[in-house]
Amino acid sequence: MAGVTTSTTLTNQFQNFFSKELLSIVQQETILDQFATKATIPKNNGNNAITMFRFGSPSIANVAALAEGTAIASGSYRSLVLNKLTKALAQYGQVIGLTDILRATDLFNSLQQATKTSGMDMALWVDSIIRNTLIGSNLTLSGSFMGTGPEGAGPVFSNDDACNNAAGAAVPGINVYGNPALCTQTFSGLNTETTNSTMKAESVLDSMTRLKRNRAPMINGSYVLATDPRVARDLMRDTDWLNASNYGNKGQPFYKGEVGSIYGCRVVTQTNSFVSKGSSTDTDQFINTTSANGGGTAATKDIIASFFLGNEAFGIPALTGDDPLSPKVVITDTPDKSDPLNQLVTVGVKLYFAGLRLAAGNTSATNTNNPVWYLVHRTKTSSTL
């Protein structure tokens, strides 16, 4: 055959070059667990729930004028009140299976990667449980789509201090919508709002003021706003914004995800945000949507939930150390009756966990000592990213 021999002519000699340099995994920024009150649960102590306690608030109701030489009658003594908050623990887990042929021919260390992936998956699961607990939205059993409605509308994980009443509407005092001084204070009102639907400096100031009026204790001397990068972007355009790199932090370490502060409120960003599709129905705020309508301030656009946190807003079991409830990775690489030829290696991860609201509101007249020490602030974003 006549003609010039080219690389196209002799294609059979070429092969793909496989780089052993792995690309980075798309990893969620999970930050909520660092603000939890953590309880170490001892082993073999009969515990299948997490319980925390709080004494009643200060009161002047029993302070009275004294008559000289006359003791206060025992019936007028001030009684102590001890409130108990309890949440049942539940176990979660997943397994990755690797064949012996894969292990023998592996270009990459798939066992190491399966272990790493299991840890990241469980970290995302923990963050999602905390997020949904604070929102008051259900956790689906499938695990693939978290948040299908208000607590009580599906698999229940309430700790009996409901974030919403029986009809599903938000309890006053917990939920804030848009620019609170100007925006209609309902989810459906925020849906149609355009001018005052984004997070602004005055929104932060108003929310911090509400926490302070609720006597919410600060976290290391300040309140914390945990929010989506798009909401943080709206705040960064304000002249009162201060980048984290521009303040000394007064000896306190930076939080994971901390990007700056505004009016002294420290702002951290999370990518595992609870996003509701804009709706004229208030109960839709408890539905975490995957079919989002995007950013912007028009009606039906995405509504993003942010958290203004005081100290002791929520509790979780301790996730590190010798706590028996800590996450565990289990690698099984020995033959047994179900796999006599040892053709499969499994990498599993398990966790015994629950998120417990310590500071959600309660409209019950008999439970007035449960303070509101966090807010759920829902806004749209001027960003269309």
C-alpha positions as CSV (number, residue, x, y, z in Angstrom):
1,M,0.0,0.0,0.0
2,A,1.5,3.3,-1.1
3,G,1.5,6.4,1.0
4,V,3.0,8.1,4.1
5,T,2.9,6.1,7.3
6,T,1.4,8.2,10.1
7,S,0.3,7.8,13.7
8,T,-3.2,7.2,12.4
9,T,-1.9,4.4,10.2
10,L,-0.4,2.5,13.1
11,T,-3.0,3.1,15.8
12,N,-2.6,-0.3,17.4
13,Q,0.7,0.6,19.0
14,F,-0.8,3.4,21.1
15,Q,-2.3,3.0,24.5
16,N,-3.8,5.3,27.1
17,F,-1.6,6.6,29.8
18,F,-3.1,6.2,33.2
19,S,-2.0,8.8,35.7
20,K,-1.9,7.5,39.3
21,E,-2.5,11.0,40.6
22,L,-6.1,10.9,41.8
23,L,-8.3,13.9,41.4
24,S,-9.9,15.5,44.5
25,I,-13.3,14.2,45.5
26,V,-16.2,16.6,45.5
27,Q,-16.6,16.9,49.3
28,Q,-19.3,18.6,51.2
29,E,-18.4,21.3,53.7
30,T,-20.0,20.0,56.9
31,I,-19.6,22.3,59.9
32,L,-22.6,22.0,62.3
33,D,-21.2,19.4,64.7
34,Q,-18.5,21.8,66.0
35,F,-21.2,23.9,67.6
36,A,-23.0,21.0,69.4
37,T,-23.0,20.3,73.1
38,K,-21.5,16.9,73.2
39,A,-22.4,14.1,75.7
40,T,-20.1,11.1,76.3
41,I,-22.3,8.0,76.8
42,P,-20.6,5.3,78.9
43,K,-20.4,1.7,77.6
44,N,-22.6,-0.9,79.1
45,N,-24.6,1.6,81.2
46,G,-28.0,0.8,79.8
47,N,-28.2,3.9,77.6
48,N,-30.2,3.9,74.3
49,A,-31.1,7.6,74.4
50,I,-29.3,10.9,74.9
51,T,-30.7,13.0,77.8
52,M,-29.7,16.5,79.0
53,F,-31.0,18.6,81.8
54,R,-31.5,22.3,82.5
55,F,-32.7,24.0,85.7
56,G,-35.4,26.6,85.5
57,S,-34.8,30.2,84.6
58,P,-34.2,32.9,87.3
59,S,-37.4,34.4,88.7
60,I,-38.4,37.1,91.2
61,A,-41.9,35.5,91.9
62,N,-40.9,34.2,95.4
63,V,-38.8,37.2,96.5
64,A,-40.8,38.9,99.3
65,A,-40.3,41.6,102.0
66,L,-39.2,40.1,105.3
67,A,-40.8,40.9,108.6
68,E,-38.3,41.2,111.4
69,G,-38.0,38.0,113.4
70,T,-40.6,36.2,111.2
71,A,-39.4,33.2,109.1
72,I,-40.7,32.7,105.6
73,A,-43.4,30.1,105.6
74,S,-42.4,26.8,103.9
75,G,-45.3,27.2,101.6
76,S,-43.7,30.3,100.2
77,Y,-40.3,28.7,99.5
78,R,-38.9,29.0,96.0
79,S,-39.0,25.6,94.3
80,L,-36.4,24.3,91.9
81,V,-37.5,23.1,88.5
82,L,-35.4,20.6,86.5
83,N,-36.3,20.2,82.8
84,K,-35.3,17.0,81.0
85,L,-34.7,16.7,77.3
86,T,-34.5,13.3,75.8
87,K,-33.9,11.9,72.3
88,A,-33.7,8.2,71.3
89,L,-30.6,7.1,69.6
90,A,-30.7,5.2,66.2
91,Q,-28.1,3.2,64.4
92,Y,-27.1,3.9,60.8
93,G,-24.6,2.2,58.5
94,Q,-23.5,1.3,55.0
95,V,-21.2,-1.3,53.4
96,I,-18.9,-1.2,50.3
97,G,-18.0,-4.5,48.7
98,L,-14.7,-5.2,46.9
99,T,-14.0,-8.4,45.0
100,D,-10.7,-10.4,45.3
101,I,-10.1,-9.9,41.5
102,L,-10.3,-6.1,41.9
103,R,-7.9,-6.2,44.9
104,A,-5.5,-8.3,42.9
105,T,-5.5,-6.1,39.8
106,D,-6.1,-2.8,41.5
107,L,-4.2,0.2,40.0
108,F,-5.4,2.3,42.9
109,N,-5.8,1.3,46.5
110,S,-9.6,0.8,46.4
111,L,-9.6,-0.5,50.0
112,Q,-8.1,2.7,51.3
113,Q,-10.5,4.7,49.1
114,A,-13.5,2.8,50.4
115,T,-12.5,3.5,53.9
116,K,-12.1,7.2,53.2
117,T,-15.4,7.4,51.3
118,S,-17.2,5.7,54.1
119,G,-15.9,8.2,56.6
120,M,-17.0,11.2,54.4
121,D,-20.4,9.6,53.8
122,M,-21.0,9.3,57.5
123,A,-19.8,12.8,58.2
124,L,-22.3,14.1,55.7
125,W,-25.0,11.9,57.2
126,V,-24.3,13.3,60.7
127,D,-24.4,16.9,59.4
128,S,-27.7,16.2,57.6
129,I,-29.3,14.8,60.8
130,I,-28.2,17.9,62.8
131,R,-29.5,20.2,60.0
132,N,-32.9,18.5,59.8
133,T,-33.3,18.4,63.5
134,L,-32.8,22.1,63.8
135,I,-35.1,22.7,60.9
136,G,-37.8,20.5,62.3
137,S,-38.0,18.4,59.1
138,N,-38.2,14.7,58.8
139,L,-35.4,12.3,57.9
140,T,-36.3,9.8,55.3
141,L,-35.4,6.1,55.8
142,S,-33.8,5.8,52.3
143,G,-31.1,8.2,53.1
144,S,-30.9,9.5,49.6
145,F,-33.3,12.4,50.1
146,M,-33.4,14.1,53.5
147,G,-36.4,16.2,54.4
148,T,-39.8,15.3,53.2
149,G,-42.1,17.3,55.4
150,P,-42.5,18.6,59.0
151,E,-41.9,16.2,61.9
152,G,-44.9,13.9,62.4
153,A,-45.6,13.7,58.6
154,G,-43.3,10.7,58.2
155,P,-40.5,8.9,60.1
156,V,-40.5,10.9,63.4
157,F,-37.4,12.0,65.1
158,S,-38.8,14.7,67.3
159,N,-37.6,15.2,70.9
160,D,-41.0,16.7,72.0
161,D,-40.1,20.3,71.8
162,A,-41.7,20.8,68.3
163,C,-40.4,23.4,65.9
164,N,-43.9,23.5,64.4
165,N,-47.4,23.0,65.7
166,A,-49.8,20.3,64.7
167,A,-50.7,22.1,61.5
168,G,-47.1,22.3,60.5
169,A,-46.8,26.1,60.8
170,A,-43.6,27.4,62.4
171,V,-43.7,28.4,66.0
172,P,-43.2,32.1,66.5
173,G,-39.7,32.9,67.9
174,I,-37.7,30.2,66.0
175,N,-38.3,31.1,62.4
176,V,-37.3,34.4,60.7
177,Y,-38.0,35.2,57.0
178,G,-36.1,37.6,54.8
179,N,-35.1,41.0,56.1
180,P,-37.2,40.6,59.4
181,A,-37.9,44.3,60.0
182,L,-39.5,44.7,56.6
183,C,-40.5,41.3,55.2
184,T,-43.8,39.5,55.8
185,Q,-43.1,37.0,58.6
186,T,-44.3,33.8,56.9
187,F,-42.8,31.4,54.4
188,S,-45.5,32.0,51.9
189,G,-45.0,35.8,52.3
190,L,-41.3,35.4,51.6
191,N,-42.2,33.4,48.5
192,T,-43.6,36.5,46.8
193,E,-41.2,39.0,48.4
194,T,-38.5,40.4,46.2
195,T,-37.1,43.6,47.7
196,N,-36.5,42.4,51.2
197,S,-36.0,38.7,50.6
198,T,-32.2,38.5,51.0
199,M,-29.9,38.5,54.0
200,K,-28.7,41.9,54.9
201,A,-26.6,43.5,57.6
202,E,-29.8,44.6,59.5
203,S,-31.1,41.1,59.2
204,V,-28.0,39.9,61.2
205,L,-28.4,42.6,63.7
206,D,-32.1,41.9,64.2
207,S,-31.5,38.2,64.7
208,M,-28.7,38.8,67.1
209,T,-31.0,41.1,69.1
210,R,-33.6,38.4,69.3
211,L,-31.1,35.9,70.6
212,K,-29.9,38.4,73.1
213,R,-33.4,39.2,74.3
214,N,-33.9,35.4,74.6
215,R,-30.8,35.4,76.9
216,A,-29.1,33.0,74.6
217,P,-25.5,32.4,75.8
218,M,-22.8,33.2,73.3
219,I,-20.3,30.7,71.8
220,N,-16.8,31.9,72.7
221,G,-18.0,35.5,73.2
222,S,-20.2,35.8,70.0
223,Y,-23.1,34.4,68.1
224,V,-22.6,32.3,65.0
225,L,-24.3,32.3,61.6
226,A,-24.1,29.0,59.8
227,T,-25.2,29.7,56.2
228,D,-24.9,28.9,52.5
229,P,-22.0,30.4,50.4
230,R,-24.6,32.3,48.4
231,V,-26.1,34.0,51.4
232,A,-22.6,34.8,52.7
233,R,-21.9,36.3,49.4
234,D,-24.8,38.7,49.9
235,L,-23.4,39.8,53.3
236,M,-19.9,40.2,52.0
237,R,-21.1,43.0,49.7
238,D,-22.1,45.1,52.8
239,T,-19.8,47.8,54.1
240,D,-20.1,46.3,57.6
241,W,-18.6,43.0,56.6
242,L,-15.2,42.1,58.0
243,N,-13.2,39.3,56.4
244,A,-11.8,36.6,58.8
245,S,-8.3,37.4,57.6
246,N,-8.7,40.9,58.9
247,Y,-9.4,40.2,62.6
248,G,-7.2,38.7,65.2
249,N,-10.0,36.6,66.7
250,K,-8.8,37.5,70.3
251,G,-6.9,34.2,70.8
252,Q,-9.8,32.0,69.8
253,P,-9.2,29.5,66.9
254,F,-11.1,30.0,63.7
255,Y,-14.1,27.8,63.2
256,K,-14.1,25.3,60.3
257,G,-15.7,27.2,57.4
258,E,-15.3,30.6,59.0
259,V,-15.2,33.4,56.4
260,G,-15.8,36.6,58.3
261,S,-18.0,38.5,60.7
262,I,-20.7,41.2,60.6
263,Y,-21.6,43.2,63.8
264,G,-19.5,40.7,65.7
265,C,-21.5,37.7,64.5
266,R,-19.1,35.1,63.2
267,V,-20.1,33.7,59.8
268,V,-19.3,30.1,58.7
269,T,-20.3,28.6,55.4
270,Q,-21.7,25.1,54.7
271,T,-22.5,23.5,51.4
272,N,-24.9,21.0,52.9
273,S,-27.6,23.6,53.1
274,F,-31.4,23.0,53.5
275,V,-33.0,24.5,50.4
276,S,-36.7,24.7,50.0
277,K,-38.4,25.4,46.6
278,G,-40.3,28.7,46.8
279,S,-44.0,28.0,47.5
280,S,-47.2,29.7,48.7
281,T,-47.7,26.9,51.2
282,D,-46.1,27.4,54.6
283,T,-45.5,23.7,55.2
284,D,-43.3,23.4,52.1
285,Q,-40.5,25.1,54.1
286,F,-39.9,21.7,55.7
287,I,-39.2,20.0,52.3
288,N,-35.6,19.9,51.2
289,T,-35.8,20.0,47.4
290,T,-33.5,18.5,44.8
291,S,-35.5,20.1,41.9
292,A,-34.4,23.7,42.8
293,N,-35.6,26.8,40.9
294,G,-32.3,28.5,41.3
295,G,-31.1,31.8,42.9
296,G,-32.6,35.2,42.5
297,T,-35.3,37.1,44.3
298,A,-38.3,36.4,42.1
299,A,-41.3,34.4,43.3
300,T,-40.9,30.6,43.6
301,K,-37.1,31.0,43.7
302,D,-35.0,28.9,46.1
303,I,-35.4,29.7,49.8
304,I,-32.2,28.9,51.8
305,A,-32.2,28.1,55.5
306,S,-29.5,29.6,57.7
307,F,-28.9,29.1,61.4
308,F,-28.2,31.8,64.0
309,L,-26.7,29.8,66.9
310,G,-26.2,30.5,70.5
311,N,-24.4,28.2,72.9
312,E,-26.2,24.9,73.9
313,A,-28.6,25.2,71.0
314,F,-28.4,21.4,70.3
315,G,-26.7,18.3,71.6
316,I,-25.2,15.2,70.1
317,P,-23.3,12.1,71.4
318,A,-19.5,12.5,71.5
319,L,-18.1,11.3,68.2
320,T,-14.4,10.8,69.2
321,G,-12.4,9.1,71.8
322,D,-13.4,5.8,73.6
323,D,-17.1,6.6,73.4
324,P,-18.8,3.3,72.4
325,L,-21.1,5.3,70.1
326,S,-18.3,6.8,68.0
327,P,-18.4,6.0,64.3
328,K,-16.6,2.7,63.5
329,V,-15.2,1.4,60.3
330,V,-15.4,-2.4,60.1
331,I,-13.2,-4.2,57.4
332,T,-14.1,-7.9,56.9
333,D,-11.4,-9.8,54.8
334,T,-11.7,-13.3,56.1
335,P,-13.7,-16.3,54.7
336,D,-16.8,-17.5,56.4
337,K,-19.8,-19.7,55.5
338,S,-21.4,-17.0,53.4
339,D,-18.1,-16.4,51.5
340,P,-16.1,-19.6,51.8
341,L,-13.6,-18.7,49.1
342,N,-13.0,-15.2,50.4
343,Q,-14.0,-13.6,47.1
344,L,-15.2,-10.4,48.8
345,V,-13.8,-7.8,51.1
346,T,-16.3,-5.5,52.7
347,V,-15.8,-2.1,54.2
348,G,-18.6,-1.0,56.5
349,V,-19.2,2.0,58.7
350,K,-21.8,2.3,61.5
351,L,-22.9,5.0,63.9
352,Y,-25.3,5.2,66.9
353,F,-26.5,8.8,66.8
354,A,-29.2,11.4,67.4
355,G,-29.5,15.2,67.2
356,L,-31.2,16.7,70.3
357,R,-32.7,20.2,70.2
358,L,-31.8,21.9,73.5
359,A,-33.1,25.3,72.7
360,A,-36.1,25.2,70.4
361,G,-39.3,27.0,71.2
362,N,-42.4,25.5,72.7
363,T,-45.9,27.0,72.8
364,S,-47.0,24.8,75.7
365,A,-48.1,26.8,78.7
366,T,-46.7,24.1,81.0
367,N,-43.2,24.2,79.4
368,T,-42.1,27.8,79.5
369,N,-38.5,27.1,80.6
370,N,-37.3,25.9,77.2
371,P,-35.5,28.9,75.8
372,V,-35.1,29.9,72.2
373,W,-31.3,29.8,71.8
374,Y,-31.2,29.5,68.0
375,L,-33.1,30.9,65.0
376,V,-33.8,29.4,61.5
377,H,-33.5,32.3,59.1
378,R,-34.8,31.7,55.6
379,T,-33.9,34.0,52.8
380,K,-33.5,34.1,49.0
381,T,-30.2,35.2,47.5
382,S,-29.4,38.0,45.0
383,S,-26.9,35.5,43.5
384,T,-28.1,33.5,40.4
385,L,-25.1,31.1,40.7
